[in-house]
Amino acid sequence: MSTFAHDLSTRLAGHTSFWDYLGQLQGAGAARTLAKPLSDAPTLELEKLHKLLYCASVFAQTEKDELKRLAQTIVLNTLLLHEDGELRERSLDVLTELGNFPGLSHAERTYGVGDQSLLGRINRKVAQALNTVPINGLPVALTDYQKQVWDSLPTSRALAISAPTSAGKSYVVIEHLCQQAERHSKFAAVYIAPTRALLSEVHQKIQLRLNNRDDIRVSTVPSLDPLQRTCQIFVLTQERLQVLLSIWNGAFDVVVVDEAQNLSDQARGMILQDCLQTVISRRSTTQLVLLAPGATGLLEVVRAIGVEALRPEFTGVSPVLQNRIIVGKVKGRPKEMRLQLLRGPNERVEIGNLVSTLGLDNKSTRLAAAALELGCGGGSLAYETGPREAEKTALQLMNELRRRHPNPQDKSLLDLSAFIRQHIHPEYQLAAMVVHGVAYHYGRMPSLLREAIESSFKQPQAGLQYLVCTTTLAQGINLPARNVFIDTPKRGRGVNLDPALLWNFAGRAGRLSQDVVGNVFLVDYDEWDSRPLDEFVPFEVTSAITTTLSEQFDRVIEAVQGDMPAVRPWDGEVTQIRACAGLLIAKAAAGLSESFLAAVLPAERLTSKLEIMEAAVAAAQRIGLPASLLHANWTIDPYGLRRLYNRLLEKIDAGDLDEILPMNPREAPEGLYQSIFMRILREVDQQQGKFGALVAGLALQWMRGVPYPVILKYWVKRARAAEERKAQEAAKTGSRSKKPKTVDALIREAFDLIEEVVRFRFVQLGKAYRDLLIFALQEKGLQHRVPEVYDFALALELGVSTETGTAFVELGLSRIAASALEDLFPDSSMTAAEARQALRTLDVTANELSPVIVAELDRLGLRELAAE
């Protein structure tokens, strides 16, 4: 690109007056986006605006992200403020030069085309045509960045795609994946998502995109295809991928890692890195695609997994304008707030003061008050530090909206409320909230409930208007909004958020192709103990294995030698140490210590390489389990695995095989899983007590596909009985009994136990138990009993235990929908293909399915042939 344009841009941006004019424009544009007009909003003279538009036209011709961002800021604010045809046309020309065609199309639909000349029209059409590619058979105009990524995908063996949240990264990657599957008779790919929420979203997109290709398997289930199709795309978490790699020796053509910054995420980052290393080692031509919202350090990390060259496709330019607006209460004026546009450290633009209809003196309700005053012009996300806090803020919002409109009649929200009462719990307060357009959202919610909330929030009209979220939303879920509200840089119990994570959450402001602007309102920003949003902070990606060996070397060595720290689920550091030690021992058992340590050992510990190798080899020899078994289960204490294996051998030798053999939970005798769970905890984690029995009771209901209302009713009843016993004991001693927990608190407690213990910890422990039992049966000459060993770890993960239920989950349906649907068909052994066909002919009206379940079927394209 022109050196002249770059040099001129540097001179223009070096003038103080440029920044003064830009500040006035930004302030005026931000004021225009507010739901309520300001009497003292900033203005900008027309002459100054023309000068800024000239600067924008020059900046757009450079290659620097910062200059392009400035150009886009100028023209988008101009579009917000002015209806003049000439100004609009100049702005649209710059958007064309920038290659922001989704923004251009939205601007033309919303603001008009301007005073367009024939030459201008031709130039725009030609530029747009150059960026247009076939997406699912239809022409779609991409942004310059998307087009750049699109062109790189077919030719790059390893690609790092890093861009702001709203840049449309996954959109083009998913299309690339689907087109590759369509073009080849033999193809295997995996899309790795860090959370079940993102996994579900991606699976829905791929499933719908390939809906007419029954010959291509699309699955979230880590299992072999019973139909033996030669084309398959898996959408898995790293834990599910670890399971798949342990039972399947095949190779992938393409591997996509979404939210690749999670390579730094303690034990889960280790799992991800180890899975990628295994995948790359199986085929040298496997394409690796890493997606991140803005990250550094990816090249160094992928070298540790065997990838030397990584093509970077980075941009810092978001295709939408994102205003960071500081909201502060004016002292001495209980209903007045001061609004400032944050442009950088110590750089602010006054927008003006807004007189609120609500009092702002109560700090604990100020986030809700600000959202009600400033967020009523479009969908609004509010950040909260945890699930309980999210529920509290959502309740504040509902109370005010209910006071204003006591009898709302949005049918979609009434249907959502009815679904929650029917399929979650009749007393769950969320059912009352959603009627008033308010909900909360956190990761441990049932997937269909979470997706139903997201779908309602995405509706262009009506639906949910306010959504209070935790950091789960920062893990890549596509849920943009016009407004985002944040009043703290903390998470959980006062722990500082990674600034990059906060930027990722803030990036939800602004909807590509639906808007040109989004606002991030920073409530009481000057009272925060840090200023993480003053300037952009990228994720610094490091190997979680390398970091652990650097920071916890002595404790890792102690763990390798047998002194494993006690399990504390809330202590990520302990989990990290245990996992790192297990991985080192597994690599030693496979004879891979030297090459593995050469890739992951931090520089300051290179002299300790021999010490680590000797300790790990000695440990593997003492443990004496097969290398394949240790590698498939290295997140579990390997010494604990040996203790459990010894106990299983004792039970087999004593003739007690039936006591240790897991069965289908629908057929299991009373007490079988209670004893299995307690045995696992006692031998692996050396935990005594009845916690295993408590979890087993919940897990049995979960595996059997028991609906949430039944599970939660049981859980609430059990908790109430325990509270009553404690109250009686307190009365006898004259002490004060604890206040009973609310139904919502008990439901949240059950969700936590299901997601964190049943569906995570015991899935890992259950898989290890099954692997050890199969090995023990083989060692004892009882191979004929191996087929009887039920895969209860998979049932724990999915929440279903029939082949039909599993088939519904493989098609992308949530556990709630799968559980409801499997009761409608007399065949409990349908394959995924048979299940798909059954759904295509399902009469949803006659079967009285909830509109929310019907909507899920529609999102997945599973009932387009339904006869009703």
Beta strands, then each sheet from edge to edge (+ up, - down):
strand 1: 132-135
strand 2: 138-141
strand 3: 158-162
strand 4: 187-192
strand 5: 216-219
strand 6: 231-236
strand 7: 254-257
strand 8: 287-292
strand 9: 295-296
strand 10: 311-314
strand 11: 321-329
strand 12: 336-344
strand 13: 347-355
strand 14: 380-383
strand 15: 438-441
strand 16: 466-469
strand 17: 483-486
strand 18: 490-491
strand 19: 495-496
strand 20: 517-523
strand 21: 539-540
sheet 1: 1+ 2-
sheet 2: 5+ 6+ 4+ 7+ 8+ 3+ 10+
sheet 3: 9+ 21+
sheet 4: 13+ 12- 11+ 20+ 17+ 14+ 16+ 15+
sheet 5: 18+ 19-
end
